Amino acid sequence: METTIILNSLLALGRCPNQDLDVDNTDVMDIVRRYTNLLDKLTESISLKSAYSLLDIIPLDKFYNVQWEIFSKIKPSP
């Protein structure tokens, strides 16, 4: 899948919700899978502009370590 399509799909999902173990259920785990599946497809380096756009989907608190998956895609260029 092309990087631009993946990034647009992630942005369409919007900001990751905050993790709440008291109300988490199967629906929440489906949302986690949607983010992680798309992030796993990001194998190419992304531009600085794309990296900034990914910052918009980072949860305000935490969300099943998806925030670390997002950070791992934002790497400095050599």
Contacts in CASP RR format, 6 or more apart in sequence:
PFRMAT RR
TARGET T0000
AUTHOR 0000-0000-0000
METHOD contacts of the structure
MODEL  1
METTIILNSLLALGRCPNQDLDVDNTDVMDIVRRYTNLLDKLTESISLKS
AYSLLDIIPLDKFYNVQWEIFSKIKPSP
1 41 0 8 1.000
3 42 0 8 1.000
3 44 0 8 1.000
3 46 0 8 1.000
3 50 0 8 1.000
6 38 0 8 1.000
6 41 0 8 1.000
6 42 0 8 1.000
7 42 0 8 1.000
7 46 0 8 1.000
7 50 0 8 1.000
7 53 0 8 1.000
7 54 0 8 1.000
9 38 0 8 1.000
10 35 0 8 1.000
10 38 0 8 1.000
10 39 0 8 1.000
10 54 0 8 1.000
10 57 0 8 1.000
11 53 0 8 1.000
11 56 0 8 1.000
11 57 0 8 1.000
13 31 0 8 1.000
13 34 0 8 1.000
13 35 0 8 1.000
13 38 0 8 1.000
13 57 0 8 1.000
14 56 0 8 1.000
14 57 0 8 1.000
15 56 0 8 1.000
15 57 0 8 1.000
15 58 0 8 1.000
15 59 0 8 1.000
15 60 0 8 1.000
16 31 0 8 1.000
16 35 0 8 1.000
16 57 0 8 1.000
16 58 0 8 1.000
16 59 0 8 1.000
16 63 0 8 1.000
16 66 0 8 1.000
16 67 0 8 1.000
17 28 0 8 1.000
17 31 0 8 1.000
17 59 0 8 1.000
17 63 0 8 1.000
18 59 0 8 1.000
18 60 0 8 1.000
18 61 0 8 1.000
18 62 0 8 1.000
18 63 0 8 1.000
19 59 0 8 1.000
19 61 0 8 1.000
19 62 0 8 1.000
19 63 0 8 1.000
19 64 0 8 1.000
32 63 0 8 1.000
32 64 0 8 1.000
32 66 0 8 1.000
35 57 0 8 1.000
35 63 0 8 1.000
35 66 0 8 1.000
35 69 0 8 1.000
36 66 0 8 1.000
36 69 0 8 1.000
39 66 0 8 1.000
39 69 0 8 1.000
39 70 0 8 1.000
39 73 0 8 1.000
42 73 0 8 1.000
45 75 0 8 1.000
45 77 0 8 1.000
46 54 0 8 1.000
46 73 0 8 1.000
46 74 0 8 1.000
48 77 0 8 1.000
51 73 0 8 1.000
51 74 0 8 1.000
54 70 0 8 1.000
54 73 0 8 1.000
54 74 0 8 1.000
55 74 0 8 1.000
57 70 0 8 1.000
58 67 0 8 1.000
58 70 0 8 1.000
58 71 0 8 1.000
59 66 0 8 1.000
59 67 0 8 1.000
END
